[in-house]
Amino acid sequence: MTRIIPLSPQAARWGDFDCGDEQITGKLAREAMRAGDGLQSLYGVVDESGEVLAALTLRAGVLAAPSSVLYELGQGELDVPTVHLEVLAVHRDAQGQGYGRNLITFATQQAQDVRLLVGVRTLSLEATPQSRPFYQRLGFRGTTQAWPGGSWPMWLLLGF
């Protein structure tokens, strides 16, 4: 049986964690270490032995949004208050078992829980070209063009 729990930055040997994408694996290692500074939280799917099968980081912030997102939010400003999913990675050996979807459901619930308290309106992320279809299937919408670094900004509108 697996469960999603808060993780400490030392919960795993992040350099050994392999999601099959070197950039995402490296980003997870960097972002996991930032979780200890109080600016973001680290959560993971762990098995009975405590091995981390998948992980994500969440932090509150703002993200510039295109006019189509602003219109749907009824917001006139360029920056949207958001819970930002900085990185989500599933270990290569655990992929295809629903852990990524479970972490998105968890992240959405976390965002919903703070939505009314701090005025958060979206759960946001930056998808890779490979992960973009996965996030679209889960209800995220994004820009029609990638950002200069190659990531695709995406938002999931939270209930009002």
Backbone bond lengths (Angstrom), bond angles and torsions (degrees), N, CA, C in turn:
res aa  C-N    CA-C-N  psi(-1)  N-CA   C-N-CA  omega(-1)  CA-C   N-CA-C  phi
1 M - - - 1.450 - - 1.532 109.06 -
2 T 1.304 116.20 136.97 1.462 121.09 178.52 1.523 109.31 -110.22
3 R 1.329 114.94 160.15 1.466 119.97 177.44 1.523 108.94 -148.20
4 I 1.328 116.14 158.29 1.449 121.99 176.13 1.525 107.48 -99.48
5 I 1.328 115.32 126.46 1.464 120.21 -178.34 1.531 109.76 -137.41
6 P 1.344 116.81 157.33 1.464 119.06 170.16 1.528 108.44 -65.90
7 L 1.323 116.06 141.13 1.455 121.06 -179.67 1.521 110.54 -117.22
8 S 1.305 115.88 150.81 1.460 120.63 170.60 1.528 106.67 -87.26
9 P 1.330 117.66 159.42 1.462 119.39 177.57 1.535 112.69 -57.98
10 Q 1.315 117.49 -23.93 1.461 121.16 -178.94 1.533 113.02 -94.66
11 A 1.323 118.13 12.61 1.464 121.66 -175.03 1.523 113.16 -65.73
12 A 1.314 116.76 -21.91 1.460 120.35 -178.69 1.524 108.87 -147.38
13 R 1.296 115.62 163.57 1.462 120.44 171.45 1.522 105.73 -87.53
14 W 1.336 115.16 89.89 1.460 121.05 -171.05 1.523 112.79 -61.09
15 G 1.315 117.04 -27.52 1.462 119.59 176.85 1.513 112.86 -66.30
16 D 1.342 116.91 -22.61 1.463 122.13 178.79 1.531 112.39 -93.92
17 F 1.320 117.05 -10.54 1.465 120.80 -179.44 1.527 107.84 -72.47
18 D 1.318 118.27 128.50 1.459 121.81 -176.30 1.521 110.20 -128.64
19 C 1.337 115.61 109.51 1.466 119.22 178.20 1.528 111.70 -96.31
20 G 1.325 116.93 0.87 1.452 119.73 179.62 1.519 113.86 93.74
21 D 1.325 117.24 -6.84 1.468 122.08 177.23 1.526 106.76 -126.77
22 E 1.306 116.11 111.43 1.463 121.21 -174.54 1.521 112.73 -57.72
23 Q 1.335 117.02 -38.77 1.470 119.96 -179.87 1.527 111.22 -65.76
24 I 1.322 117.23 -45.28 1.464 121.31 -179.38 1.527 110.08 -67.44
25 T 1.326 117.48 -41.16 1.459 120.73 177.75 1.525 110.38 -59.19
26 G 1.335 117.13 -44.88 1.460 121.08 178.51 1.508 112.69 -65.14
27 K 1.338 115.66 -39.81 1.465 119.70 179.33 1.525 110.22 -65.62
28 L 1.332 117.78 -40.27 1.455 120.47 177.87 1.524 110.24 -60.19
29 A 1.316 117.51 -44.13 1.462 120.71 -179.99 1.527 110.51 -60.25
30 R 1.327 117.54 -43.91 1.473 120.85 179.40 1.521 111.67 -67.41
31 E 1.312 117.30 -46.25 1.465 121.25 -176.40 1.524 111.90 -70.54
32 A 1.331 117.67 -33.17 1.467 120.02 177.29 1.523 110.02 -61.46
33 M 1.320 117.43 -39.50 1.465 120.42 179.33 1.530 111.51 -68.75
34 R 1.318 118.82 -28.75 1.461 122.37 177.59 1.519 111.86 -72.73
35 A 1.330 117.66 -18.74 1.461 120.55 -178.11 1.519 111.52 -63.14
36 G 1.303 118.09 -23.69 1.451 121.01 -179.97 1.509 114.43 -76.69
37 D 1.338 117.70 -12.46 1.467 119.33 -177.33 1.522 113.29 -89.29
38 G 1.319 117.46 2.82 1.454 121.27 175.06 1.518 114.78 86.07
39 L 1.313 118.52 -2.10 1.459 120.15 -179.16 1.516 112.51 -88.94
40 Q 1.301 117.31 -20.16 1.446 119.74 176.97 1.514 110.44 -148.86
41 S 1.318 113.89 162.03 1.455 120.85 -178.33 1.516 109.39 -110.41
42 L 1.312 115.41 147.76 1.454 123.19 179.72 1.525 107.82 -116.66
43 Y 1.326 116.31 128.29 1.458 122.29 178.60 1.519 108.47 -128.69
44 G 1.314 115.41 154.27 1.448 117.93 179.19 1.504 113.33 -150.48
45 V 1.314 114.28 159.48 1.457 122.90 170.63 1.521 105.15 -93.79
46 V 1.315 115.81 122.14 1.467 120.26 179.73 1.522 109.40 -122.27
47 D 1.319 114.81 149.82 1.464 119.20 177.01 1.528 109.95 -92.15
48 E 1.324 116.02 -174.30 1.468 120.77 -176.11 1.524 112.94 -59.40
49 S 1.319 116.36 -30.44 1.464 120.05 -177.98 1.528 112.30 -85.00
50 G 1.331 116.80 -4.09 1.457 120.91 -178.95 1.520 114.04 90.99
51 E 1.337 117.07 3.02 1.465 120.25 178.90 1.529 109.46 -70.90
52 V 1.325 116.40 134.99 1.459 122.15 178.79 1.525 108.70 -80.65
53 L 1.337 115.44 118.81 1.459 121.60 179.60 1.519 112.00 -94.67
54 A 1.341 115.99 -29.06 1.461 121.93 -179.11 1.518 107.70 -157.77
55 A 1.328 116.14 153.62 1.461 119.25 -178.42 1.518 110.04 -150.26
56 L 1.339 114.80 157.49 1.455 121.35 173.18 1.513 109.44 -147.51
57 T 1.325 115.39 159.38 1.458 120.92 173.35 1.517 108.23 -121.71
58 L 1.333 115.71 142.63 1.458 123.17 179.37 1.519 109.22 -128.52
59 R 1.330 115.94 143.43 1.457 120.36 173.04 1.516 108.46 -151.03
60 A 1.319 115.90 151.66 1.464 120.65 176.44 1.523 107.85 -83.89
61 G 1.308 115.94 147.75 1.455 120.11 178.84 1.498 111.68 -179.99
62 V 1.301 115.24 -158.67 1.460 121.67 175.26 1.518 107.66 -131.15
63 L 1.308 115.27 151.17 1.456 120.80 178.43 1.519 107.49 -139.63
64 A 1.310 116.62 131.87 1.462 120.78 177.93 1.525 108.68 -63.04
65 A 1.320 115.72 135.08 1.461 120.65 -175.73 1.521 110.58 -122.09
66 P 1.328 116.92 150.17 1.460 120.21 174.76 1.529 110.48 -70.76
67 S 1.319 115.98 162.88 1.467 120.49 -176.12 1.526 112.45 -59.65
68 S 1.326 118.69 -31.15 1.468 120.36 179.81 1.524 110.88 -64.16
69 V 1.333 117.78 -38.59 1.461 121.03 177.04 1.514 109.47 -71.03
70 L 1.325 117.12 -43.49 1.462 121.16 179.21 1.523 110.93 -58.52
71 Y 1.320 117.05 -41.42 1.455 121.89 179.71 1.529 110.30 -61.19
72 E 1.328 117.17 -46.58 1.461 120.60 -179.52 1.522 112.10 -64.19
73 L 1.326 116.19 -31.31 1.457 120.75 -179.87 1.516 112.41 -82.95
74 G 1.327 117.26 -12.68 1.453 120.33 -174.52 1.511 110.99 67.19
75 Q 1.289 115.95 33.36 1.460 121.94 -174.75 1.522 109.47 -115.23
76 G 1.319 116.54 135.58 1.450 120.49 -179.43 1.512 114.07 -96.11
77 E 1.322 117.36 -14.05 1.454 120.05 -178.40 1.533 110.12 -83.03
78 L 1.320 114.98 161.94 1.463 119.32 -179.50 1.519 112.97 -80.45
79 D 1.318 117.53 -25.85 1.458 120.95 -178.48 1.527 110.67 -101.77
80 V 1.321 115.60 133.30 1.459 122.25 -177.83 1.530 108.72 -107.65
81 P 1.362 117.22 127.19 1.473 118.80 173.90 1.532 108.86 -61.70
82 T 1.322 115.92 132.75 1.454 119.22 -172.27 1.517 111.10 -149.31
83 V 1.318 115.50 157.01 1.450 121.22 160.94 1.521 103.73 -96.74
84 H 1.321 115.58 119.58 1.461 120.02 -174.18 1.521 110.62 -101.09
85 L 1.307 115.12 126.00 1.445 122.22 174.88 1.535 105.41 -88.79
86 E 1.316 115.68 102.41 1.466 120.12 -174.70 1.522 112.25 -72.20
87 V 1.317 116.53 -40.83 1.466 119.83 179.51 1.526 109.19 -154.33
88 L 1.327 115.39 142.37 1.459 123.00 172.65 1.519 105.95 -133.50
89 A 1.308 116.90 127.92 1.462 120.75 179.84 1.521 109.62 -141.21
90 V 1.311 115.30 138.31 1.459 122.54 175.98 1.524 106.82 -116.31
91 H 1.325 115.92 129.14 1.461 119.98 179.89 1.529 109.53 -54.89
92 R 1.310 114.94 141.22 1.469 121.32 -177.10 1.532 112.03 -50.04
93 D 1.337 117.76 -41.02 1.466 121.32 -177.76 1.527 113.58 -74.35
94 A 1.340 117.44 -11.76 1.467 120.92 -177.20 1.531 112.29 -110.99
95 Q 1.316 117.56 4.12 1.465 120.33 -177.44 1.521 111.20 -69.61
96 G 1.337 115.34 151.46 1.455 121.65 178.08 1.515 114.18 80.52
97 Q 1.336 117.71 11.51 1.461 121.00 -178.46 1.527 112.59 -111.69
98 G 1.334 117.62 9.17 1.461 121.41 176.02 1.516 115.31 91.05
99 Y 1.328 118.23 3.54 1.462 119.96 -177.36 1.530 112.01 -67.63
100 G 1.309 117.22 -39.40 1.464 119.89 177.44 1.518 111.39 -62.55
101 R 1.306 116.25 -45.99 1.472 121.24 177.74 1.530 110.46 -60.92
102 N 1.324 117.22 -42.42 1.464 120.58 178.51 1.523 111.21 -62.61
103 L 1.327 117.27 -39.86 1.465 119.84 178.61 1.528 111.27 -67.53
104 I 1.319 118.16 -36.02 1.471 120.44 176.69 1.525 109.62 -65.70
105 T 1.323 117.49 -42.62 1.462 120.48 176.93 1.525 110.05 -59.98
106 F 1.324 117.08 -43.77 1.459 122.12 177.60 1.527 110.61 -61.75
107 A 1.328 117.58 -47.25 1.465 121.31 -179.50 1.526 110.87 -62.14
108 T 1.317 116.92 -39.31 1.463 120.79 178.34 1.524 110.18 -63.26
109 Q 1.318 117.05 -41.96 1.466 120.13 178.28 1.523 111.20 -65.05
110 Q 1.326 117.29 -40.69 1.465 120.58 176.82 1.530 110.14 -60.34
111 A 1.319 116.97 -44.37 1.463 120.97 179.14 1.528 110.65 -64.19
112 Q 1.334 117.14 -41.63 1.468 120.78 178.18 1.528 110.76 -62.24
113 D 1.329 116.28 -37.53 1.463 120.06 -178.20 1.528 112.58 -64.48
114 V 1.317 117.24 -33.11 1.469 119.94 -179.53 1.531 112.68 -98.77
115 R 1.305 116.53 -5.91 1.470 121.78 -175.39 1.523 112.41 -52.70
116 L 1.303 117.66 -52.27 1.458 120.52 -176.85 1.524 112.61 -74.59
117 L 1.317 116.49 -29.57 1.459 120.06 -177.49 1.527 113.14 -70.63
118 V 1.312 116.62 -39.07 1.463 119.38 -173.43 1.532 113.69 -123.78
119 G 1.307 118.23 6.76 1.457 120.53 176.11 1.517 115.48 78.02
120 V 1.311 116.81 22.07 1.463 120.67 177.30 1.520 108.66 -69.63
121 R 1.319 116.12 137.30 1.464 119.66 -178.50 1.512 114.17 -116.00
122 T 1.337 116.76 -16.21 1.456 119.48 -176.00 1.519 111.19 -142.85
123 L 1.309 114.15 161.91 1.455 123.15 162.55 1.522 103.31 -107.43
124 S 1.321 117.10 123.84 1.459 120.56 -175.88 1.519 110.94 -120.87
125 L 1.312 115.11 161.35 1.450 122.07 177.07 1.518 108.96 -162.14
126 E 1.306 115.11 169.61 1.456 121.48 172.69 1.516 106.68 -119.22
127 A 1.320 115.95 113.71 1.460 121.59 -175.96 1.527 110.65 -89.60
128 T 1.319 114.72 153.22 1.461 120.09 169.68 1.527 106.98 -84.17
129 P 1.323 117.88 164.58 1.467 118.33 175.80 1.532 111.96 -56.55
130 Q 1.332 116.95 -33.93 1.469 120.48 -178.99 1.526 112.23 -74.86
131 S 1.335 118.10 -33.93 1.471 120.14 -176.32 1.530 113.00 -89.24
132 R 1.307 117.18 -14.15 1.471 121.05 -176.38 1.535 113.04 -54.04
133 P 1.345 120.45 -47.52 1.474 119.23 178.70 1.526 113.25 -60.13
134 F 1.332 117.65 -37.29 1.468 121.57 177.73 1.523 109.79 -58.27
135 Y 1.335 117.23 -49.62 1.460 120.77 -178.62 1.531 111.63 -67.39
136 Q 1.318 117.70 -34.86 1.465 120.25 177.04 1.525 110.42 -63.14
137 R 1.322 117.57 -40.18 1.471 120.69 178.06 1.524 112.00 -62.69
138 L 1.338 116.62 -25.30 1.461 120.95 -179.30 1.532 112.49 -92.23
139 G 1.336 117.28 6.27 1.457 120.53 174.65 1.510 116.26 102.12
140 F 1.331 118.41 -0.69 1.459 120.72 177.23 1.521 109.55 -74.31
141 R 1.328 114.33 143.10 1.464 121.08 174.75 1.517 106.98 -122.33
142 G 1.312 114.85 153.23 1.456 117.21 -177.75 1.499 113.00 -149.32
143 T 1.295 113.37 -168.29 1.452 121.14 -178.95 1.526 110.00 -74.85
144 T 1.307 115.07 164.49 1.464 120.02 178.27 1.522 111.41 -88.96
145 Q 1.330 116.77 -6.28 1.461 120.90 178.25 1.529 109.32 -132.54
146 A 1.314 114.29 150.08 1.464 119.30 175.43 1.519 109.60 -74.63
147 W 1.323 115.65 154.68 1.458 120.77 172.65 1.524 108.53 -72.47
148 P 1.330 117.40 165.28 1.465 119.56 -177.30 1.534 114.84 -52.47
149 G 1.303 118.74 -33.29 1.468 121.01 179.10 1.517 113.95 -76.87
150 G 1.338 118.10 -5.52 1.458 121.86 178.48 1.514 115.14 99.10
151 S 1.341 118.38 -5.16 1.463 119.98 178.49 1.526 109.69 -86.60
152 W 1.314 114.52 159.47 1.465 121.94 -179.43 1.519 108.50 -112.63
153 P 1.357 118.97 109.87 1.471 120.17 176.69 1.524 110.07 -66.60
154 M 1.332 115.66 134.72 1.458 120.81 -178.29 1.530 109.50 -139.32
155 W 1.336 115.51 151.70 1.452 121.88 -179.06 1.523 109.81 -135.08
156 L 1.316 114.03 145.26 1.459 121.61 169.58 1.526 105.16 -116.44
157 L 1.324 116.52 117.02 1.460 120.22 -179.21 1.522 109.10 -72.83
158 L 1.317 115.89 131.52 1.456 121.15 179.26 1.516 109.59 -87.34
159 G 1.328 116.94 154.07 1.450 121.65 179.14 1.511 111.72 -61.56
160 F 1.313 115.95 148.81 1.458 120.51 -178.87 1.501 110.99 -110.76
